[in-house]
Amino acid sequence: MQVTAKNIEKRSKALEKKARREAELDEEERLAAEAADGDVADMVIDEEMEGFHLPTAEEREEEANSGGADLVTTQSRMKACARVLSNFNKLRAPGR
């Protein structure tokens, strides 16, 4: 096969078309994965939020007397708050 400008142009267009299709498929896969991750994250959030409550004044006083909240408790509270704030309309407490 003889290499000509026409052959090169045709091959280039075919490669560009293939790259566009692959990019579209990659985007579709990424969106599907995000949706699946969001569903799993929502289930985890729902499970975590069922048992979550803000500490009462007595519980906070107890924590202060014992040297403060442990790191794990503080991290879990911060993560729960951040999750709710990231999707507040969906995760807020009903009636608030």
C-alpha positions in Angstrom: 0.0 0.0 0.0 1.3 3.4 -1.0 1.3 6.1 1.7 -0.3 9.2 0.4 -1.7 12.3 2.1 -5.2 11.1 1.4 -4.5 7.7 3.1 -3.0 9.5 6.1 -5.9 11.8 6.4 -8.4 9.0 6.2 -6.6 6.9 8.8 -6.3 10.0 11.0 -10.1 10.6 10.9 -10.8 7.0 11.7 -8.5 7.1 14.7 -10.1 10.4 15.9 -13.6 8.8 15.5 -12.5 5.7 17.5 -10.9 8.0 20.2 -14.2 9.9 20.5 -16.2 6.7 20.9 -13.9 5.4 23.5 -14.0 8.7 25.4 -17.8 8.6 25.3 -17.8 5.0 26.6 -15.3 6.0 29.3 -17.6 8.8 30.4 -20.6 6.6 30.5 -18.7 4.0 32.6 -17.5 6.8 34.9 -21.1 8.1 35.4 -22.4 4.6 36.0 -19.7 4.0 38.6 -20.4 7.3 40.3 -24.1 6.5 40.5 -23.3 3.0 41.9 -20.9 4.5 44.4 -23.5 7.1 45.4 -26.1 4.4 46.0 -23.7 2.5 48.2 -22.6 5.7 50.0 -26.3 6.6 50.6 -26.9 3.2 52.1 -23.9 3.5 54.4 -24.9 7.1 55.4 -28.5 5.9 56.1 -27.1 3.1 58.3 -24.7 5.5 60.1 -27.3 8.2 60.6 -29.9 5.9 62.1 -27.7 5.4 65.2 -26.3 9.0 65.2 -27.4 11.6 67.7 -25.8 14.7 69.0 -24.4 14.4 72.5 -26.5 15.9 75.3 -25.2 18.5 77.7 -24.6 15.7 80.2 -22.7 13.6 77.7 -20.5 16.6 76.7 -19.8 17.3 80.4 -18.8 13.7 80.9 -16.5 13.9 77.9 -14.9 17.1 79.2 -14.3 15.5 82.6 -12.7 12.4 81.1 -10.3 14.5 79.0 -12.4 15.1 76.0 -13.9 12.9 73.2 -11.6 10.3 71.8 -10.3 10.7 68.3 -12.5 8.0 66.7 -15.7 9.6 68.1 -14.6 13.0 66.9 -13.8 11.8 63.5 -17.1 9.9 63.1 -19.0 13.0 64.2 -17.1 15.2 61.7 -17.6 12.7 58.9 -21.4 12.4 59.6 -21.7 16.2 59.6 -19.7 16.5 56.4 -21.9 13.9 54.7 -25.1 15.6 55.7 -23.8 19.0 54.6 -22.6 17.6 51.2 -26.2 16.5 50.4 -28.2 18.5 52.8 -31.6 18.5 51.0 -31.6 14.7 50.9 -30.0 13.8 54.3 -31.3 16.5 56.6 -33.4 15.5 59.6 -37.1 15.6 58.7 -38.8 18.8 59.8 -35.7 20.9 60.1 
